[in-house]
Amino acid sequence: VKVRNTGGEPARNVRVRIDVPDAVSVKQVTPNTKIENSVIAFAAEEIPAYGEKTYTLTLEGRKADQAWFTVRMAAECLGDRPMQTEKMVEVIGGPK
């Protein structure tokens, strides 16, 4: 997941949260963070003006299925209107 700040001011208190579907298991996240109840909640960060931050997930398929991820991002500049998107990954097999 890549978060870009296209504005001329730092984006403060940026918080990214990812809901992980049952079709996959999380093997690793970068930056390292705790996973609770299939939710990855990264610590709040500041993204500099015109900067970006990458959050990396390493996953393993549990079963063949469509895995729908919900990604939410909140920040001071968004106020009470966080951004949200859904992305689908096709899982073609389970663990070996």
C-alpha positions in Angstrom: 0.0 0.0 0.0 1.5 3.3 -1.0 0.4 6.6 0.5 1.4 9.8 -1.4 1.1 13.3 -0.1 0.7 15.5 -3.2 0.3 18.7 -1.2 2.8 21.3 -0.3 2.5 20.8 3.5 3.3 17.7 5.6 0.4 15.3 6.2 0.3 14.8 10.0 -1.1 11.9 12.0 -1.5 9.7 9.0 -3.0 6.4 10.1 -3.4 3.4 7.7 -5.6 0.4 8.7 -6.1 -2.7 6.6 -8.8 -5.3 7.1 -7.4 -8.7 6.1 -9.8 -11.3 4.6 -10.1 -14.9 5.8 -8.8 -16.2 2.5 -5.2 -15.2 3.4 -2.9 -15.2 6.4 -0.4 -12.5 7.1 3.2 -13.6 7.2 4.9 -10.2 7.6 4.2 -6.5 7.6 6.6 -3.6 7.0 6.8 -1.4 9.0 6.3 -4.0 11.7 3.1 -3.6 13.6 0.6 -5.7 15.6 -2.3 -7.5 13.9 -5.5 -7.9 16.0 -8.7 -9.6 14.9 -7.6 -9.6 11.2 -6.9 -5.9 11.3 -3.5 -4.3 10.6 -3.3 -0.8 12.2 -0.1 1.0 11.5 1.2 3.6 13.9 0.5 7.3 13.1 3.1 9.0 10.9 3.9 12.2 9.3 4.4 12.2 5.5 6.4 15.1 4.2 5.1 17.5 1.5 5.2 15.7 -1.9 6.5 12.6 -0.1 5.2 9.0 0.2 5.2 6.0 2.5 5.0 2.4 1.6 3.3 -0.3 3.7 4.2 -3.9 2.6 2.2 -7.0 3.4 3.5 -10.6 2.8 0.6 -13.0 2.6 -0.1 -16.7 2.2 -3.3 -18.0 0.7 -5.4 -20.2 2.9 -7.9 -21.3 0.2 -8.7 -20.5 -3.4 -11.0 -17.5 -3.3 -11.3 -13.8 -4.0 -9.7 -11.9 -1.1 -11.2 -8.5 -0.6 -9.0 -6.0 1.4 -10.5 -2.8 2.9 -7.9 -0.1 3.3 -8.7 3.0 5.4 -6.5 6.1 5.8 -7.1 8.9 8.2 -5.1 12.1 8.8 -5.4 15.5 10.4 -6.0 17.1 7.0 -8.9 14.8 6.3 -10.7 15.7 9.4 -13.7 13.4 10.0 -13.7 12.1 6.4 -11.2 9.3 6.2 -10.4 7.8 2.8 -11.4 4.1 2.1 -10.9 1.7 -0.8 -11.4 -2.0 -1.4 -9.0 -4.1 -3.4 -9.4 -7.7 -4.5 -6.6 -10.3 -4.9 -7.4 -13.6 -6.5 -6.0 -16.5 -4.4 -5.4 -19.5 -6.6 -4.3 -22.0 -3.9 -3.8 -22.7 -0.3 -0.6 -23.3 1.7 1.8 -26.0 0.6 
